[in-house]
């Protein structure tokens, strides 16, 4: 592969994973997010996708909530998860599709997939089959419950894993039912584990010359995220950890209303110095010696009274000013941000977390010429990732089949004719998502809030 050239330095820069080829068969988030990270770091990630299965391409969000002519190539979910990858369409229901996949595996370092266990084996593409093609291949299978065990054939989404792993039971308010952690917490956590496992397997192969199969379970990832609660049960027998915005040990540790509609700030003290500083900053130094709050245990036992005092101070104030005031004084605090706050955050701008990318076909699709995307929570002084492309469906069919596998133009044309490969999904119009109006969704409760000024906030230009 050709090393990348740095933007203004005029020097050749090789990315961290330059030269690594990953073949991935993936849907939704747990694996696509992992391979996105690897692609951002320079690996050549070839996403092998079916043009006969439409579900992931109908998820949106779409520009202005309107699915365009090629809606499958222009939805936010697709852009966010599949950047920097190459798109190859293959129909595994056709023998040629399976054969081409095996030929591609012979050129790869890693194969990753997150189908329900048994799917790849049905096509003769499981680990045992693929190691016959390339003995040192690394195969990562990411599934809900792993390929071994009683639930090996169960399917899963993040919400189900939240529940099964005990995470949902730990979230919520005292005396109320469990709540979901986050729309995709278990997906993204699983994704980071998948990416880490890939790095460890590459390291092992470099040292030994041997590949391996990594059987990754979202369920076990979820349980690993609540290790402290598992220990608490072992030594104390406690099973219910729903404490709302409180902390199991420290107080004050809560979320407090501020001036405005649905405006909040979080304040989280951990020691005596922070507590006394909070009292002074609120203009209430006497609280530090009040017998209800004078010790950590007293504050914990009297949290309701303590939180009422703090909320009385925060309620007439701006959330950002409260957080800034406390942080400067040495008390951990943070405004409860909305999505628009993040885009306006000067700290993010200074860090360069938000990355802007212009799709070559944006204008013809009626989309913004340039859109912001989330970046990376780390800075690498030598091999910093970058967004260089967002693929359209089947965009790299010719490159993969012709350049990598050496197929002739006539052979590739025949594959198109037979439906083994394609650049448009089957039954695209039948599966076309309906346009939506955010204002209507707010009215029916599908959305809590809609920012009509979002284009100005983002600086979008059409």
C-alpha positions, 0 to 999 in steps of 0.5 A: 500500500502507498503511505499517506502524505501529511496535509501541510508537512509535505512528509510521507506518513504511515498510519499505525495499521498500514499494510493490514488487510481486514475482511469484515462481514458486519451489520449494525454497530458492535462490529462496524464500530470496531472495524471503523476504528481499525480503518481509521488507523490505516488498516485496509478494511474491506466490508463484504456486504449483501445487496439483498439485505436492506435493514441496515440501510433503512435506519437513517437518519437521512439529510433533512429527514428525507431519504434521497434517490440513493438513500442506502448510500446517504444515511447518518448511520452508514456514514458514521460506521463505515467510513474509511472502508472499502465496499464489496458486494457479494451474494453468499447464496450463490456459490461464486460469492462464497468462492470469491470470499475465500479467494479474498481471505487468502490475501487477508490478515483478519476476518471479522463477522458478527452474524448469528452463530452458525450463519458463516458455517452454513456457507462453509466460511467458519474458522475451520474452513478459512484456516484451510484457505490461509493457515495463519488467518485470524478470525474474530466472531462477535455475537450476543452470547458467544459460539459456545454455551447454552445460548450460542444460537441466540441473537442479540441487540444492545438493549437485550444485553443491557438486561441480561448482563445485569446492567439495566437492573443496576440503572434507575431510581430507588423504588422504580423499575430498571432502565436502559443504560444507553441506546448503544452502550453495549455495542460500543463497549463490545466494539472497543473489545473487538478492536483490542482483540484484533490487536492482541491477535496480530501481536501473537501472530507476529511472535509465533506465526500462528493465527487464531479464532477469537469468540467474543461475547457481548453478554460477557462484555456486559457482565465485565462492565459491572465487576464492582457489583459482582464483588458487592454481591460476593461479599455483601449479598446485595443485588439492588443497586438502583440509586438514581443520580446518587453514588454508593459511597460519596455525597454530595454526588448528584444532578441539580436543576439550573435556570431554564427549561430542563437545564442541569448540572452535575456536582461530584465531590469525593473528599473533605477538601472538595466538600469544604470548597463547595460550601465556600463557593456556594457562600455557605461555609457553615454547612461544613460544620453542620452536624448533618453534613460534618462527616462523609457518613453524615452527608451520605445519610442526609443526602435528601436534605443536602441535595435540597440545599445545593439545588436551592443554590444552583436553580437560579444559575446558568448550568455552564457558569455553575460548572465553570465556577466549581471547576476553577475552585477545584470541585468536579462538576459538569453541565448536562450537555445536549448534542448541540452543546457538544458542537458548540463546545470550544474545548472540542473545537480546540481539541479537534474532536469534530472532523469535517468531511466532504463526500464527493457525491454530496452535491448531486445527492442534495446533501451538505457539501461538508458534514461534521463527524465524531473523531477520536478520543486520543491524539497520536503524535506520529500516526493520527487517524483521519477520515479519508472516504465514505464508501457507496454500496459496491464502490470497490467491487472493481478494485477488490475483484480486479486489482486484488484478485486479478479478475478480468473486466469480462469476468467482473461484468459476468458477476454483475450479470449473474447478481453475484455482485451489485451496486444497488440493493435488491428491492430498494424501492420496496424498502424505501423508508418514509420521509419524516418530519421532526416537528411531527415526531416531537408532537407524538412523543417520538422525539423530546426536542428538535432544534430548528436552528441546527444548520446554523449551529453546525455551519452547514452549507448546501 
